[in-house]
Amino acid sequence: MPKLWLVAKHEYRKMVGKKSFLIATLGVPLLIVVGMAIVILVAISSEDSRPLGYVDHAGILRPDAFAALGDDEKRVAIHAYPDETAVRAALEAEEIQAYYIIPADYLQQPAVELYYLEKEPGSGACEDFWDFMRAGLVLQQLPEKTQARAFYGAELTIRTGDGKRELGSHDGLSLVMPFAGAIFFFIVVLSGGGYMLQAVTDEKENRTMEILATSLAPEQLIGGKALGLMAVALTQVGVWVVALAGGLLIGAQFVAELRALQVPWGLLGMTALYFLPAYALVSGLMTVIGASVTEVQQGQQISGIINMLFTFPMFFLSVLIAKPNSPLVIALSLFPTTSFTTILLRWGLTVIPFWQLAVSWLLLVASAAGSVWLAARVFRLGMLRYGQRLSLKGILTDLRESRA
């Protein structure tokens, strides 16, 4: 066991010390920071904190409209003026950023006039004034029992076709994150598996394996490499998640839409539960390929087929969205190489039965353990047959003989 952790530690240090890893790991947070800074600067520069003014010739607005409807949202101040002379003087004195004129025949011809000096009010200020006008009209023309409902509007609820899952207007992350997570899985896990393939084949070509084999068992070497690469992936993911969470928390102080987002903790927990065995599975399969071939190019050609097995659910995306509980989708949820992606995509579309989650996870864990065990055996055979490509028939024969 100490040798296994020693290999994992060496693999981790070797990987995180590369410039490519540092650029990839720190580049994403940098992009998040830059993007969030641009959003915040645009939000700040486009909004003016000064009040708005208005002259109501139609007599339809109430200064206490928001308070009467129980709306306590933070908005720009809106002041009433008796006539156009007074409101124009306030604008020229820069006491207000703009003012609206509501004509006497507004109810017959709903049009208002907006006046400002040089810069038009931002979208937030304009939306606040339209909410103010809607609140005044609601209080004036509708019964008390329906005023609040008419002002706040309908609550949008997205319901799946089978009726088992509902998403409110603030649950957009629960619908978007599964697709983003699937893409993230392809990038992180498969790139890590590709590195595992290259590491094994490179060390076979330069005869490093023969030196390592004198002091390590194949299980210790392969297991240590898999653990080291898994730690590298988790480090990279952790940096990205912390940067994204920090960016959202900072951006929420300036952008109201970000404050309404709700974190889908259940989805995040399920992703963490499936990520580690899925990573171990792809690492084991890539190690088997790397130990079976004599050159990196040969392994890359074969690994493309393995990559297809993990990306297979994306070919049935239309079926998955239309019928998330169909027999085909359930089969993809249970099959080890497609279970993580399929479960991830189904999470935002339907309620997955517990037995499917349990069975798919157990099959994934068993397959991951089996792939690591097989990788160690094939790796040992590859050392014994240096310079020779191992065939599937030869691998099965040697495994039977070694077991006997």
Residue pairs with C-beta under 8 A, 6 or more apart in sequence:
3 215
3 216
3 217
3 220
3 224
4 219
4 220
4 223
4 224
4 227
5 224
5 227
6 224
7 216
7 220
7 221
7 223
7 224
7 225
7 227
7 228
8 223
8 224
8 225
8 227
8 228
8 231
9 228
10 224
10 228
11 199
11 224
11 225
11 227
11 228
11 229
11 232
12 228
12 229
12 231
12 232
15 21
15 195
15 228
15 229
15 232
16 22
16 232
16 235
21 232
21 236
24 236
25 235
25 236
25 239
25 240
26 239
28 239
28 240
28 243
29 239
29 240
29 242
29 243
32 243
32 244
32 247
33 243
33 247
35 247
36 247
36 250
36 251
39 251
39 254
39 255
40 250
40 251
40 254
40 255
43 254
43 255
44 254
46 122
46 123
46 124
47 122
47 124
47 125
48 76
48 97
48 119
48 121
48 122
48 125
49 76
50 76
50 94
50 95
50 96
50 97
51 76
51 77
51 78
51 79
51 95
51 96
51 97
52 76
52 77
52 78
52 79
52 96
52 97
52 98
52 99
52 100
52 121
52 125
52 128
52 129
53 78
53 79
53 80
53 81
53 87
53 90
53 91
53 96
53 98
53 99
53 100
54 61
54 78
54 79
54 80
54 81
54 87
54 99
54 100
54 101
54 102
54 129
55 80
55 81
55 82
55 83
55 84
55 87
55 99
55 100
55 101
55 102
56 80
56 102
57 101
57 102
57 103
57 104
57 106
58 102
58 103
58 104
58 105
58 106
58 107
60 102
60 106
60 107
60 133
60 136
60 137
60 140
61 80
61 102
61 132
61 133
61 136
62 68
62 135
62 136
62 139
62 140
63 78
63 80
65 132
65 135
65 136
65 139
66 72
66 73
66 75
66 131
66 132
66 135
68 135
68 139
69 135
69 138
69 139
69 147
69 148
69 151
70 148
71 131
71 135
71 151
75 128
75 131
75 132
76 124
76 125
76 128
76 129
78 128
78 129
78 132
79 90
79 96
81 87
81 90
81 99
84 101
87 96
87 99
88 99
88 115
90 96
90 99
91 98
91 99
91 115
91 116
91 117
92 117
94 117
97 116
97 119
97 121
97 125
98 114
98 115
98 116
98 120
98 121
98 125
99 114
99 115
99 116
100 112
100 113
100 114
100 115
100 129
101 112
101 113
101 115
102 112
102 133
103 109
103 111
103 112
103 113
106 112
112 133
114 120
114 121
121 129
124 256
134 151
135 151
138 147
138 150
138 151
139 147
142 150
155 168
155 169
156 168
156 169
157 166
157 167
157 168
157 169
158 166
158 167
158 168
158 171
158 175
159 165
159 166
159 167
160 166
160 324
160 349
160 350
161 322
161 323
162 324
162 325
162 350
164 350
164 351
165 348
165 349
165 350
165 351
167 174
167 175
167 348
170 260
170 261
170 262
171 262
171 264
172 261
173 261
173 262
173 263
173 264
174 262
174 264
174 267
174 347
174 348
175 348
176 348
177 264
177 267
177 348
178 267
178 344
178 345
178 346
178 347
178 348
178 349
179 345
179 348
181 267
181 271
181 344
182 313
182 314
182 341
182 344
182 345
185 275
185 278
185 310
185 340
185 341
185 344
186 310
186 311
188 233
188 236
188 237
189 233
189 275
189 278
189 279
189 282
189 310
190 282
190 307
190 310
192 229
192 230
192 232
192 233
192 279
192 282
192 283
193 282
193 283
193 285
193 286
193 303
193 306
194 286
194 300
194 303
195 229
196 225
196 226
196 229
196 283
196 286
196 287
196 290
197 286
197 287
197 289
197 290
197 296
197 299
197 300
197 303
198 290
198 296
198 299
199 225
199 290
200 225
200 286
200 287
200 290
200 291
200 379
201 290
201 293
201 294
201 295
201 296
201 299
202 296
203 209
203 212
204 290
204 291
204 294
204 382
204 383
204 386
205 294
205 295
205 296
207 386
209 379
209 382
209 383
210 383
210 386
212 221
213 221
213 383
217 376
218 376
218 377
218 379
218 380
218 383
219 372
219 373
219 376
221 376
221 379
222 284
222 287
222 372
222 375
222 376
222 379
223 372
223 376
225 283
225 287
226 280
226 283
226 284
226 287
226 372
229 279
229 283
230 276
230 279
230 280
230 283
233 279
248 258
248 261
251 258
252 258
252 259
252 261
266 347
267 344
267 347
267 348
270 343
270 344
270 347
270 357
271 344
273 361
274 339
274 340
274 343
274 344
274 361
274 364
275 340
277 361
277 364
277 365
277 367
277 368
278 339
278 340
278 364
278 368
280 368
280 369
280 371
280 372
281 336
281 337
281 364
281 367
281 368
281 371
282 306
282 310
283 371
283 372
283 375
284 368
284 370
284 371
284 372
284 373
284 374
284 375
285 306
285 371
285 375
286 299
286 303
286 306
287 371
287 372
287 375
287 378
287 379
288 371
288 374
288 375
288 378
289 299
289 302
289 303
289 306
290 299
291 375
291 378
291 379
291 381
291 382
291 390
292 299
292 302
292 378
292 382
292 389
292 390
292 395
293 299
293 302
293 389
293 390
294 387
294 388
294 389
298 389
306 337
309 337
309 338
310 337
310 338
310 341
311 341
312 332
312 337
312 338
313 320
313 332
313 338
313 341
313 342
313 345
314 341
316 328
316 329
316 332
317 345
319 326
319 328
319 329
320 329
320 332
320 342
320 345
320 346
320 349
321 349
323 329
324 346
324 349
324 350
325 350
329 342
329 346
330 356
332 338
332 339
332 342
333 339
333 342
333 343
333 346
333 352
333 356
333 360
334 356
334 359
334 360
334 363
335 363
336 363
336 364
336 366
336 367
336 368
337 367
339 360
339 361
339 363
339 364
340 364
343 352
343 356
343 357
343 360
346 352
377 399
377 402
378 390
378 395
381 390
381 394
381 395
381 398
382 390
